[in-house]
Amino acid sequence: MGSPLTIRNSADAPVSDLSPLQPLVSLYRHRDLVLRLGRRDIEARYRGSALGLVWAIIQPLVLLGVYTFVFGVVFKMRATKLGLDEAAAAINEANFAMTLFAGLILYNLFSDCVGRAPNILRQNVTFVKKIVFPLEVLPWSTMIMAIFNAMVATVVFAVFYAFIEGVPPVTVLLVPVVVFPVIIMVLGLCWILMSVGLYLQDTQQIVGLILMIALFTCPIFYPLWMVPEAYRAWLYLNPLTAAIEMLREVLFAGVIPDPWTWLIYLGGSIVVAWIGWMWFAVTRRGFADAV
């Protein structure tokens, strides 16, 4: 059994600096703690199960099998019976099962963190009552677990991609570049939601509803070109739409995403992260009383 969690520079833990660089400073200062908390979350998720970490591989395999059947067989047969030969061909050529799975990996990274955020402080009451504990690092540990699950799913995806699609385009190397702004944005949302969730218990239910809406209003189960043009622009209100489109470009089309689109997305993510950090810094004074 590991030794108790320790805190680096605990005297400096209270957040007082609202600089945009302060989240990175905090991450570096408490890097050992973040890694240990992340490892704790991963182990806790699979502890007690007979297969343990093997479930992290089984789950994406089962999902990929289901998606292949539903979107590669059922939907194709349905389109053919309706006489929609063009739609059926599109489903076959674009390989919906693989593109769908790629989009869901990114969505799950988003939802794993955002969905857990409202309850983070309630699940770590002991840390909240420790005045010197750096509560701002808790979303980082949640992110580590989400990234771990995403990496396992990505390995499964890569195996099937090589078998079905063959050698990926060189643009696949840009996948981390596409995902990076999403991670920044998610951290900002987590800082906001973990604070609001402590004061307002309904936050968990509201976030769950929003995540369900987000799943069906970004181009995961359908390509963006299938959406009527009059409604297409509205889908970009979903923070995942642009990222999923860029992800599919680098994975399947061999296209480099538009630099301006990526820069705007990155800039928006940094703004969200900074707002989340400031919100957390201002509201954390009442955490101990709220629990």
Protein Blocks (a to p, Z undefined) as FASTA:
>chain_A
ZZddddehkllmpccbfcfklmmmmmmmmmmmmmmmmmmmmmmmmgoianlmmlmmmmmm
mmmmmmmmmmmmmmmmmmmmnopamlmmmmmmnommlmmmmmmmmmmmmmmmmmmmmmmm
mmmmmmmmmmklcfklmmmmmmmmmmmmmmmmmmmmmmmmmmmnopadfklmmmmmmmmm
mmmmmmmmmmmmmmmmmmmmklmmmmmmmmmmmmmmccfkbcfklpcfklmmmmmmpmkl
mmmmmmmmmmmnopacdfklmmmmmmmmmmmmmmmmmmmmmmmmmmmmmZZ
